[in-house]
């Protein structure tokens, strides 16, 4: 995944949650950036998490800044740049 790729949100859980992925809403998003974050606890670094900043085609999926931070594994590429 890289900036410019088109993606869709996918629900990989066995028990689907309609709050996370509302029915009949399959917006397309464009990747703005891919970031890596170090997750810490009291003892130090725990994990490296890759997050993706997406601009969704449905505005309510974006935050007040017009973007959305998503987990890398919750997205599927529908078209590479």
C-alpha positions as CSV (number, residue, x, y, z in Angstrom):
1,X,0.0,0.0,0.0
2,X,1.2,3.4,-0.9
3,X,-0.1,7.0,-1.3
4,X,-2.5,7.2,-4.3
5,X,-3.8,3.6,-4.1
6,X,-7.6,3.1,-4.0
7,X,-8.9,1.0,-1.1
8,X,-12.1,-0.3,0.5
9,X,-12.6,-1.1,4.2
10,X,-13.1,-4.8,4.9
11,X,-14.4,-6.5,8.0
12,X,-12.4,-9.6,8.7
13,X,-14.1,-10.5,12.0
14,X,-16.3,-13.6,12.2
15,X,-19.0,-11.7,14.0
16,X,-19.7,-8.7,11.8
17,X,-20.3,-5.3,13.5
18,X,-22.7,-3.1,11.6
19,X,-21.4,-0.1,13.6
20,X,-17.9,-0.5,12.1
21,X,-19.1,-1.3,8.6
22,X,-22.7,-0.1,8.0
23,X,-24.8,-2.1,5.6
24,X,-24.9,-0.9,2.0
25,X,-22.0,1.4,2.5
26,X,-18.9,0.4,0.6
27,X,-17.0,3.7,0.0
28,X,-13.8,4.0,-1.9
29,X,-10.9,5.7,-0.3
30,X,-7.6,7.1,-1.5
31,X,-4.5,6.5,0.6
32,X,-2.9,9.8,1.6
33,X,0.0,8.3,3.6
34,X,1.2,5.2,5.3
35,X,2.7,5.6,8.8
36,X,4.4,3.3,11.3
37,X,3.8,3.8,15.0
38,X,5.6,2.3,18.0
39,X,3.2,1.1,20.6
40,X,4.7,1.5,24.1
41,X,3.8,0.2,27.6
42,X,5.4,1.0,30.9
43,X,8.5,-1.2,30.1
44,X,9.2,0.2,26.6
45,X,8.3,-0.5,23.0
46,X,5.9,-3.4,22.5
47,X,5.1,-3.4,18.8
48,X,5.3,-1.6,15.5
49,X,1.8,-0.8,14.0
50,X,1.3,0.3,10.5
51,X,-1.6,2.8,10.0
52,X,-3.0,4.2,6.8
53,X,-4.4,7.8,6.4
54,X,-7.3,7.6,4.0
55,X,-9.6,10.1,2.4
56,X,-13.0,8.3,2.0
57,X,-15.6,9.0,-0.7
58,X,-18.3,9.2,2.0
59,X,-17.6,12.3,4.1
60,X,-19.0,10.8,7.4
61,X,-16.3,8.2,7.3
62,X,-13.7,11.0,7.6
63,X,-12.9,12.9,10.8
64,X,-13.2,16.7,11.2
65,X,-9.9,17.2,9.3
66,X,-11.4,15.3,6.3
67,X,-9.2,12.2,6.8
68,X,-9.4,8.8,8.6
69,X,-6.7,6.8,10.3
70,X,-7.2,3.1,9.5
71,X,-5.4,-0.1,10.4
72,X,-3.4,-1.5,7.5
73,X,-5.1,-5.0,7.8
74,X,-8.6,-3.5,7.6
75,X,-8.1,-2.3,4.0
76,X,-8.1,-4.0,0.6
77,X,-6.5,-2.5,-2.4
78,X,-8.9,-2.1,-5.3
79,X,-6.5,-0.3,-7.6
80,X,-2.8,0.5,-7.4
81,X,-1.5,3.8,-8.5
